[in-house]
Amino acid sequence: MSDRPWGFVAVHAGAGRHARSSDPVYKQGMAEACKAAAQVLQRQPADPLEAVAAALKVLEDDAVSNAGFGSNLNFTGHVECDASVMAGDGMFGAIGAAPGIKNPGLAAGRLAQESRNPLTAGRVRPMFLAGDGARKWALEQGLEAAASCQEAAQMHVTARAQRQHRQWMRLAHPSVPQPSSTTTRIADHIVSEALDPHSPSGSVPKSCPASLGASRQDQHKLSAWHPKVPSENLQLCSNSDSHARNELSEPDCEEAGHHFRDFPPLPASCAQQLKLSADPFPADDRILQHRHVPAAASEGLEERLWDTVGAVCCNASGMLASGVSSGGIALKTPGRVGEAAMYACGCWAQDPHHTRSGAACSTSGVGEVIMRGQLAKNCCHRLLHGAADLEAACAASLAATCQQAQEGPHDCGVLMLKTQKAGIPSPSADAIGLAHLEAELVAAVRAPSMAFCYWHGAMQIPRAIILRNACGAQDQPAHFGIHTSWPA
């Protein structure tokens, strides 16, 4: 097998309605997540489950996504996170309705990895932990988590989420008294200050009355965790063929339609090397370093992100993994567990076996709809057991899932990766490079939009796309597909 950094990773930032003014911040966050996973894939051996967890961590630390830091608040104004990961060999781990775990995806990954090792006295290892018990377990594992219930209640909370929570509460209960505008401004200032490392600690706006000055205790209650976004930038330097170069220069597919391009196997002489760069983005697509969310997106309710962030990944051998992480729907009932934590619903992965394909899927959308249809598992099973192709499997699964929906929203989206060994399946063929591994990615959405990003070994930088349904039409899914291959 070649020692080149082959592999494929794709991430998504949810299905729903993405404000166009927020496109740049979504795209950069997803690109950083792809690069974090690609760093894992260059190791030998490369664990796709670890790569998925690395991608989820970046997305969870990004305040613009509805996962980890910056998640939607539940009805009582707190964050409870769901996450799950699955490896192609069947290993699964999940965290549900859990407060105070900085990176729920890492905790789910630890559960999955530990499930491979038996416990003493015939005990069975858990694969799903929920509530405060999950936080305590994460602390015992050495993962970053709140030390107390009080601290957990404020972890992941942002000023933006609090403002949106107040807006939703006014819509849900217009007769309930709301905090005064002065008190609201002070609370927002304290939380914003906690997010800004350059702000003087403990300061209060000069315009606020002394009687309303926030005490240290109040500031602690309103504190928020600062995201730790990796500063490493990944770039692939290569003599890649014209297909890869043309793909990188094309504009994003913003509207609905069938966007599918085939990439032929690259020649064995196409040597590539993974290296760091301080500036991985073209000058015309560069994003502000501070990644401020536009005011229109942060203050209004135009954006409707029903769920999750997620990732699918394969290593050079075609072994697969998938994962998903979510703060859940806004104003959810405390204790509610969404599809991001449920087996067969938020993510699914099956490794290829001999001539049979492998598949990994990560979903997003209205959790209750996805859970009824076990969307992730059904997408993979349709592909592996009779569907004509990957696009058909996704479209059929989305249609079947949405048909089961009761009244109310039923937005759904899937990100699906297929791998299969092709060519002459013999040891001698492998030795002379005749066999190759094929990978195919499809994103499909029955919602106004879905944000996703992908990278594979023939690309210099990740490519981020906001896939939008034309005129908001949702009766037919918008979709995007790409195919590539590399020496096995």
N, C-alpha and C positions, 0 to 999 in steps of 0.2 A: 504493500500500500504506500502511496505517496505520502511524504511528510509535509506536504503543502497544507495550509489551513483551510481545507475544504469543510463544508458543512452548510447548513441553512438555518436561519433564525428569522422569525417574523413575530411582531408584537402588535397589539391593538390597544387603543385608548377608548373603547366603548362604542356602542351603537346608540343612536338617538338623534339629537339635533345639535350639530356643532356650529356655533357662530363663526362666520368667515373671518371676523376680526381676530379670532383666537387661533387660526390655522398655524401661524408661525410657532407659537409656543407648544402646541400639540406636536408638531413635526419635529422640533428639536428634542423634546422629551423622549419621543419614541426612537429617534435616531441614537440618542445616548444609551437607551436600553438595548438596542441591537448591538451596539459596540461593546457593551459590558458582556453580553452573551458571547460575542465573537472572541473576546479575550479568553473565555473559558474553552471555546472550541479549538483553540490553537494548542492546547495542552495535549500530552500523550500519556495515558489515554484521556479522551475528552468525554466527560459525563454530561449527556444532554439534560438530565434533571438538574444538575448544578447550573448549567447555562440558563435554563428557564428561571430558576430562583434568582440568579443574578439580574436578569432582565426585569423581573417583577420588583426587585428591590429598588432599582432606579425609578420605575414608574410610581412606586409607593412613596418615594421620597420627594416626588414632584408634586407641588401643591395644586397644579392645574387639573390633576386627574382625580377621579372619585375612587381612590384606594389609598389606604395609609394616611399620610399627612394631607390634609385638605379634603377628607371624605365628607359626604353628606352627613348631616346631623339627624339623629332619630327624633322622635316626637318630644323627648325631654331635653334635647339639645346636646346629646353626647354622641360619640363615635363608637360604633361596634362593627368590627371588621370581619369579613369572611374571606377565606382563601383556600385553594386546594391545588395540588400538583399531582401528576401521574406520570410514571415512567412506562415505557413500552413493554416492560416485562410484567406489568400489572401492579407494581408498587404504588400505593396511594396514601396521601396524607392531607388532612383538612383541619382548618380552624374555623369555628363558627361563632358569630355574635360575641366576639372577643374584644374587650377593651384593653388598652394599655400595652399592646405588643407592637413595637415600632415597625417591624416588617413582618406582617402575617405570612407572606409568601415564604420567607425563610423558615418560619416555624412549621409551616405545612411541609416544606421540603425536608426538614429534620425528622418529622414524623415518618415520612415515606422512607427515608434512608434507614432509620432505625428499625422499621418493620422487617428488614431483611435479617435482623439478628434476633434469635429467640431469647425470651426471658427465662429466668430460673423457675423451678418448681412448676413447670408446665403452664405458666401464666401466658396470656395472650396480649401482645402489644396493641395499644390503641392505634387507630388510624384517623380518628376524629375526636378533637377536644373542643369544648365549647365554654363560653362565658369566662368568669374569673379564674376557673380552674386552668384554662389554657394559658392565661397570663402567668400564673404561679409556676406552671410547668416550664414555660419559656425561660423564666428566671433561673430555675434549677438547671436548665440546659446551657446557661451562660449566654443566652440571646438577650438583646437589648430590649428591656421591658420596664414598665413602671413598677416602682418598689411598693406602692400602696394603691388602694382603691381610689383614694383622693387624687393621687397623681394620675392614675389611669383615666379618670373622668375628664381630664383636660388634654391628655395626649392626642395629637392629630388635629386638634381644633384650630381653625384659622379664622381671621376676621371676615374673610369673604364668606366662609360657610355660615358664620353667625348672622351676617347680614341677609343671606339668602334664607336662612331658617326663619328669621323674623318676617320676611316677605311671605313665605309659605304659610306661616302661622296666621298672618292677617287674612289670607285667602281662605284658610280652613276654618278659622274662628273669628270672624270680623267683630263679634261682640265682646271678645276678651280684651281687657285693657292691655296696652303694650307699653314698654318702657318709654320714659320721656326721651326726647331727642337729645337733651344734654347728657343724660346718663348713657345713652347709646353711643354718643360720640366718644365719651371717656372710655367705655368698654372697648370700642373699636381701636382707640389709640393704644391702649395697654396691650392688646393682642398684637396689633401691628408692630409695636415696639419690640415685642418678644421675637418677632420674625425678622427684624432688621438688626443685624449685628453691629451696624454703625450708629445705632441710636443710643443715647446715654441711658444707662440702666436706671430704672426707677423714676424717670421723669414723667411729669404730668403736663398736659397742655396748659400754656400760660393763661388761656382764656377761661379755664374752668374755675368755678367758685371754690374757695378753700374748703367749704363744707362738703363738697363733692369730690375732693381729692382722694385718689385711691390709696389705700394703705398697702403696706408690703404684703399683708395677708391676702387682700383683694387681688393684688397683682399676681400672686402665686396661683390663685384660683382661676384666673383668666389667662394664665400663661399658655404658650403653645410651643411645640417642638419645632426646631429649625431643621429644614430638610438638608440632608448631606448628599448633594448630587456630585458624583465623581467628576473630577476635572480632567481625567484622562480622555484624550481624543484618539480615535482609532482611524488609521488609514491603511489601505492596501496598495502597495506599490507593485505594479506588474506591467508586463508587456501583453496585456489582455487583448483579445481580438476585437474586431470592429463591432461585433454584436454587443459586447459589454460596454464599449465606449459610447455607442449610439444610445444604449438604454439609459446611461447616466445623464445624457444631455436632453432627453425628452421631457416635456412639461408633464406635470402631474395629471392624472385622469380625474377630473373633478366631477364629471357628470355621469349619469347612468349609461350603460352600454356594455358591450362585450369587448373587453380589452385583453387579448391573449396573444402572447408572443412566445415563439419557440427559440430556445438557445441550443445550438448543436453542441455536442461534446467538444470541449476545448482540447487542443493538441497537448500531448504529454510534455512537450517542450515549454509549455506556458508556465514558467516558474513564477511563483508569487511569494511575497514576503510580508508578514504582518509587522507593522511598526507604528510608533506613536508619532503624532503630529500635533502641533499647537493650533492648527487651523484646518479642520477637516472639511469645512463647508465652502462652496464657491462663494465669491464675494457678493454675488447678487442674491444669494439665498442665506446669508449669514443672519443669525438671530442675536438680539441684544443679550449680553451676558447675564443680566439680572433677571431676564425672563419675566418681566412684569405682565400680569394678565390685564388686557385692555379693560377700561372701565365699563364699557358697554356690556362686556361678557361677565364681569365680576358682579355688577350691581343688578343687572336685569335677569329676568327669568326666561329669556329667549332660548338659552341653551337647555336641552333636556337630555341628560345623559343617564340612561336608565341603570346602567350597571358599571361595568368592570373595566379593569385592564387585564390583559392576558398575553400569553406567549406560546408559540409552538417552535420546536427545535429538533434538528437531527444532526448527528455527528458525521464524520467522514464515512463511517460504516453503514449509515442509514438507520442507526438506532434512534428512537424517538422519545420525546417527552413533551408535556404540555402543562399549562398552569393558568390560573386565573385568580384575581384578587379584587375585592370590592368593599366600599363603604356602605353599599346598599342604597335603596331608594330613599329620597328625602322624606322626612316625617314618618319613617317606618316605626312600627310598634317595637318598643324595647324587647330584645330577645329574639326578634325575627331573624331567621336564617335564610339566606337566599341561595340561588343556584350556584354561586361561586364556591360554596362549601359542600355542595351535595354531590355524592358519587354518581357518575354517568351524566351529570347535567352541565356543569361548568366547563369541565375538561375531560378529555379521554385520549389514550394513546395505546397503540398496539404495534410492536416491532414487526418488520418483515420477516417471513419465515420461508426459506428456500425460494421458490418462485412466486410466492404470494406477496402481495404488496403490504406495506405498513402504512399506518395513518395516525395523525395526531390532530386534535381539534380543540379550539378554545372558543367559547361563546360569549355573547353579550346581549343584553336586552332585559325585558321584563322577567324577573326571576321566577315568578309563579307560573308564567306561561312556559318558560324553558324547563322547569322541573316537571310539569305534567308530560311534556314530550320527551324528556331525557335527551335533549337535543344533541349534546356532544357525542354520546355513545351511538345514537341512531345515525348521525352523519357518517361516522366511521364504519358502522356495520353495513349501511347501504352501499358504501364504496367497496368494501371488502367482500360483499356477498351479493353481487349482481348488478350494481349500478353501472351504466355505460361508461361514465367518466366522473371525474371529481366534481365538475360543475353541476352535473345532473344530480349527484348525491346530495350536494348542498342545497340545491333548489328544491328537491323533493322533500328533504328533511325540514326545511324552513316552512314549506307549504303545509306539511302535515302537522307541524307544531302549532302554527298560527290557526289552523282549522280547529284545534282543540281549545283555543282560547275562549273564555267567556267574554261578556261585555267588558269593555275597557281597553286600555292600550295593549298592543301585542307586538311592539317593535322587537325585532330579533336580528342578530348578526352572527356570522361564524367566520372563523379564520382556520383554514384546514390545510395540512401539509401531508403529502403522500410521498413515500419512497419505495423504490423497487429496483432490484438488481436486474440489469439487462445485458445483452450480448451473449457470449458463449460461456455458460456456467461450468467451467472446469478449472482445476488448479493451474494447468498449463496456460490457459487463456488469461487467468488473473496475472500470472507471472509476466506475460508479454504485453499486458495492458489492453487486451481486447475487450474484457468485461468492463462495464461501467455502471455507476449508480445513478439512477434518475430521480429527481426531486421535482415535485409540482406543488405550487401554492395557489389556493383560490380563496378570495375574500368575497362573501356574499352577504347582502343585508336587505331586510325588509323593514326599513326605517328611513327617515330622511337622510341620514348620513352615517358613516362609520370611518373612524380614523385608524390607519394601520401603517406599518413600516416593515421592510424586509431587507435582508442582506444575505448573500451567499458568496462562495469563494471566488467567483469571477468578477466581483464588484469591488470598486475602490472605496466607496462610501455607501452607507445605507440609503434607501430611497423611501421617503414618507409620502403618503397619499391620504387625502380626505375623499373618500368615495361617496358621491352624492346621487340620490335618486332624482331624475329629471322632474322638475315641478313638484317634488315631494311625493310622487307616486309610489305606493307601497304594495300594490297588488302583485307586481312582479319584482323579484330581487334584482338590484344592481349588483354587478359582479366584476371581478378583476382576476386574471390568472397569469401565471408565469411558470415556465418550465426550464430546467437546467439539468446538467449532468456532469459527472466527473469520473475519473478513473477509479475503479473499485480496488 
